[in-house]
Amino acid sequence: MSPRRFHLSAELLKRCAAVFDRHPRYSVADMAIKKVLAAIPANNELSHVVAKVSLIKTLYATPIYDVFAVAESVVLPRFRLKLERLTCNTAQMRLNE
């Protein structure tokens, strides 16, 4: 037996979103996540991002197996970019001396 084809329409997405929004588990989880994200909006500190990833993993039961690695992938690129800018600025200052 071949798998049944499933057509994903805008109407179906709206109906599923409405069911999701009314579901007590997910609507409360959404509120909790929004509050945490509003309280800690930046992703500059690894500990903050670990907390956010852990919260999302737990409340949405997502298969995130390595919370720390996910958090690092959010924070480290920003850190590297800042470090590159700082290095470029320091080099520029030395050239101007």
RAZIJO-V604361 format. One record per helix or strand of 2 or more residues. SS is the DSSP state (helix for helix, strand for strand). FROM is the first residue (numbers start at 1). LEN is the number of residues. If there is no record, write none. Layout:
BEGIN
ss->SS from->FROM len->LEN
ss->SS from->FROM len->LEN
END
This chain:
BEGIN
ss->helix from->10 len->13
ss->helix from->24 len->16
ss->helix from->46 len->15
ss->helix from->67 len->30
END
